[in-house]
Amino acid sequence: MGETAPVDGGKAILLCEGVPVREYDCDVSWDWNLGYAGIDFGENINFENGVRYSIQLPAGSTSALYRTDIVNEEAIVNFIGGYTEPVKPIQYTWCSLFDNHTTDVLGEVKFYYDRPIALSANPIIKLNIENENLTVKEVVPTISEENGDWVLAADFENIPLISEKGYTIIIPEGTIVSKEGDVVVNQRNVMEIGSSSGIVEIENREVSINSTNGVISIGQFFKGCNIKLFSLDGTMIYNTKTSEGNVSISVPTFGVYLLSINGKTYKIAVK
């Protein structure tokens, strides 16, 4: 094409594992009779080691300098990330169901994040019947800001829940992407809901809970208490029926956990 010029609305797309995750204004210029088009990230970006990325230039994103009727064909460049340092994952810190749970219908559910996030190109959140691999509703989420948090909201429009069934809300991998800094997409999150697995915030606390140096310490409970610890993606880390005394639980990584004592739940930040 030779010397190139920008086109109004021209975009370049960054993909992660084949999923479009960010869109940029197409950076177009030319020098010494050679044109170029691509992405100017505007900052240093780390690309996670072993992850496949692509930069896609859609057809019609740039034109010849003096011939606007001559435009580019679609082009794509693939590469594999090489950044080996740990990358902060995208994980919600709170969910509206933790303290506002109903068992007969499901309306709007909100997931709270402590970092800027954006929707990927094809975002979706699913309501499934547990153990049946059956999707009963899919919704396109929205993102907003509330009191310094970024909120991913899914409105299930008060869909009735059958009491005999167990349900899960699934946020598929790649639904959201970090809005700033390193390119990170969420891992798949699964939350159980329903009459047998609803999460209720404890109100009258009869136990003492402390977290220090990666250890959660629990005291002042009664003999026979059922104590369970979950990560925010629903993975059970600890499960026991106690005798009288104290319990100490070492967690694998710092972060936010859900501590269940006799079916009531605490949100614990471990640092």
C-alpha positions in Angstrom: 0.0 0.0 0.0 3.0 2.3 0.5 2.3 5.5 2.4 -0.7 5.1 4.7 -3.3 7.3 6.4 -5.7 6.7 9.3 -9.4 6.0 8.7 -12.1 7.5 10.9 -13.0 4.9 13.5 -10.1 2.6 12.5 -9.4 0.1 15.3 -6.8 -2.5 16.2 -7.8 -5.4 18.5 -5.8 -7.3 21.1 -6.8 -10.9 21.6 -5.8 -13.3 24.4 -6.1 -17.0 23.7 -8.3 -16.1 20.7 -10.7 -13.9 22.7 -10.9 -10.2 21.9 -10.0 -8.4 25.1 -9.1 -4.8 24.3 -9.7 -2.4 21.4 -7.4 0.5 20.6 -7.5 3.3 18.1 -5.4 2.2 15.1 -2.0 3.9 15.2 -1.2 4.8 11.5 1.7 6.7 10.0 4.4 6.4 7.3 8.1 7.1 6.8 10.4 6.8 3.8 7.5 5.7 1.5 6.6 2.9 3.9 3.3 2.9 5.8 2.6 1.2 9.1 -0.4 0.5 11.3 -0.7 -1.1 14.7 -1.2 -0.4 18.4 0.4 2.2 20.6 -0.3 0.9 24.1 0.8 4.1 25.7 2.5 2.3 28.6 4.7 -0.8 29.2 2.5 -3.9 29.1 3.6 -7.3 30.4 2.3 -10.4 28.5 2.0 -13.5 30.7 4.5 -16.3 30.0 3.1 -19.1 27.7 -0.2 -17.3 26.9 -1.1 -16.8 23.3 -1.8 -13.3 22.1 -2.7 -11.7 18.8 -3.0 -8.2 17.3 -5.7 -8.0 14.7 -6.0 -5.2 12.2 -9.5 -5.5 10.7 -10.0 -4.8 7.0 -10.6 -1.1 6.3 -8.6 0.2 9.4 -6.2 2.2 7.2 -6.0 3.6 3.7 -3.5 4.7 1.1 -2.4 8.3 1.8 -3.9 9.8 -1.3 -6.4 7.1 -2.2 -9.1 6.7 0.5 -10.7 4.0 -1.7 -7.7 1.8 -1.2 -7.8 0.2 2.2 -6.0 -2.7 4.0 -7.1 -6.3 4.1 -7.4 -7.9 7.5 -4.1 -8.7 9.1 -3.2 -10.6 12.3 0.1 -11.1 14.1 0.3 -13.9 16.7 2.8 -14.1 19.6 3.4 -15.9 22.9 3.9 -13.9 26.1 7.2 -14.2 27.9 6.7 -12.4 31.2 7.5 -14.8 34.0 6.8 -12.8 37.1 3.5 -13.5 38.9 0.5 -11.6 37.4 -2.3 -10.4 39.8 -5.4 -12.4 38.9 -8.8 -10.9 38.4 -11.0 -12.1 41.3 -14.1 -10.6 42.8 -13.9 -9.5 46.5 -17.6 -9.7 47.3 -20.9 -10.8 45.9 -24.4 -9.4 46.6 -25.6 -13.0 47.3 -23.4 -13.1 50.4 -25.8 -10.9 52.3 -28.9 -10.7 50.1 -29.8 -14.3 49.2 -33.2 -15.6 48.2 -34.1 -19.2 47.5 -37.2 -18.9 45.4 -36.2 -16.4 42.6 -33.0 -15.0 41.3 -32.8 -11.3 40.3 -29.8 -9.1 39.8 -26.5 -10.5 41.1 -23.5 -8.2 41.6 -19.8 -9.1 41.8 -17.4 -6.5 43.2 -13.8 -6.0 42.1 -11.1 -3.9 43.6 -9.4 -3.0 40.2 -10.6 -1.5 36.9 -12.2 -4.1 34.7 -13.9 -4.1 31.3 -16.1 -6.5 29.4 -14.5 -8.7 26.8 -15.9 -8.8 23.3 -18.4 -11.6 24.0 -19.3 -11.4 27.7 -21.8 -13.8 29.3 -22.8 -15.1 32.7 -24.7 -18.4 33.0 -27.2 -19.9 35.5 -26.9 -23.6 35.5 -28.6 -26.5 37.2 -25.9 -28.2 39.3 -24.9 -31.8 38.3 -27.2 -31.7 35.2 -24.9 -29.5 33.0 -28.0 -27.6 32.0 -27.9 -23.9 31.3 -31.3 -22.4 32.2 -30.4 -18.7 31.5 -27.7 -16.7 30.0 -27.3 -12.9 30.4 -25.0 -10.3 29.1 -23.5 -8.5 32.2 -22.9 -4.8 32.6 -20.1 -3.0 34.5 -20.4 0.1 36.6 -18.5 1.8 39.5 -19.8 2.0 43.0 -17.9 3.7 45.8 -14.5 2.9 44.3 -15.3 -0.7 43.3 -15.9 -2.0 39.8 -19.2 -3.9 39.7 -20.1 -6.7 37.3 -23.9 -7.1 37.3 -26.0 -9.9 35.9 -29.8 -9.5 35.9 -31.5 -12.9 35.9 -34.9 -11.1 35.9 -36.4 -12.9 38.9 -36.2 -16.3 37.3 -37.9 -18.9 39.6 -35.7 -21.4 41.3 -36.9 -25.0 41.9 -36.3 -25.8 45.6 -35.3 -29.4 44.8 -32.6 -28.3 42.4 -29.1 -26.9 43.1 -28.0 -24.0 41.0 -24.7 -22.5 40.0 -23.8 -19.1 38.6 -20.9 -19.4 36.2 -18.6 -16.5 35.0 -16.8 -18.1 32.1 -13.1 -17.6 31.6 -12.4 -14.4 29.5 -15.7 -12.7 30.4 -13.8 -9.7 31.8 -10.4 -8.2 31.3 -8.2 -5.8 33.2 -8.8 -2.3 32.0 -5.4 -1.0 32.8 -1.9 -2.3 33.0 -1.0 -5.9 32.2 -3.5 -7.8 30.1 -5.2 -10.3 32.4 -8.6 -12.1 31.9 -10.6 -13.7 34.6 -10.4 -17.4 35.3 -13.7 -19.4 35.3 -15.7 -18.7 38.5 -18.5 -21.0 39.8 -20.8 -20.0 42.7 -23.3 -22.4 44.2 -26.7 -21.0 45.1 -30.0 -22.5 46.2 -31.7 -23.6 49.4 -29.0 -26.0 50.4 -26.0 -23.8 49.6 -27.2 -20.2 50.1 -24.6 -17.9 51.8 -25.8 -15.8 54.7 -23.7 -13.2 56.5 -23.4 -13.9 60.2 -25.0 -11.2 62.4 -24.5 -12.3 66.0 -20.9 -13.3 66.2 -20.1 -15.7 69.0 -16.6 -16.6 67.9 -13.3 -14.7 67.6 -11.5 -14.7 64.3 -8.1 -13.3 63.5 -5.8 -13.6 60.4 -2.1 -13.1 60.6 0.7 -14.1 58.3 -1.4 -16.4 56.2 -3.1 -18.1 59.1 -6.8 -17.8 60.2 -7.3 -18.4 63.9 -10.7 -19.2 65.3 -11.7 -19.3 69.0 -14.6 -19.3 71.4 -16.7 -21.8 69.5 -18.8 -24.7 70.8 -18.0 -28.4 70.5 -19.3 -29.9 67.3 -19.2 -26.7 65.2 -18.9 -27.4 61.5 -16.1 -25.2 60.1 -15.5 -24.8 56.4 -13.2 -22.5 54.5 -13.7 -21.7 50.8 -11.9 -19.6 48.2 -14.0 -17.1 46.3 -14.3 -19.5 43.3 -16.1 -22.0 45.6 -13.1 -24.4 46.2 -13.2 -25.9 49.6 -9.9 -25.5 51.4 -10.8 -26.8 54.9 -13.6 -28.9 56.4 -13.9 -30.2 60.0 -16.2 -30.8 62.9 -14.5 -29.3 65.9 -14.0 -30.2 69.5 -13.7 -27.4 72.0 -10.6 -25.2 71.7 -9.0 -23.1 68.9 -8.6 -23.8 65.2 -5.8 -22.5 63.0 -6.0 -22.7 59.2 -3.1 -22.0 56.9 -4.2 -20.7 53.5 -2.2 -21.2 50.3 -2.1 -17.6 49.2 -3.1 -14.2 50.6 -6.5 -12.9 49.6 -10.2 -13.0 50.5 -11.8 -16.2 51.8 -15.2 -17.3 53.0 -15.3 -18.9 56.4 -18.4 -20.9 57.2 -19.3 -21.8 60.8 -22.4 -23.9 61.2 -23.7 -22.6 57.9 -23.1 -18.9 58.5 -20.4 -17.1 56.7 -17.6 -14.6 57.4 -15.7 -12.8 54.7 -12.0 -13.0 55.7 -9.2 -10.9 54.2 -5.9 -12.7 54.8 -2.7 -10.7 54.4 
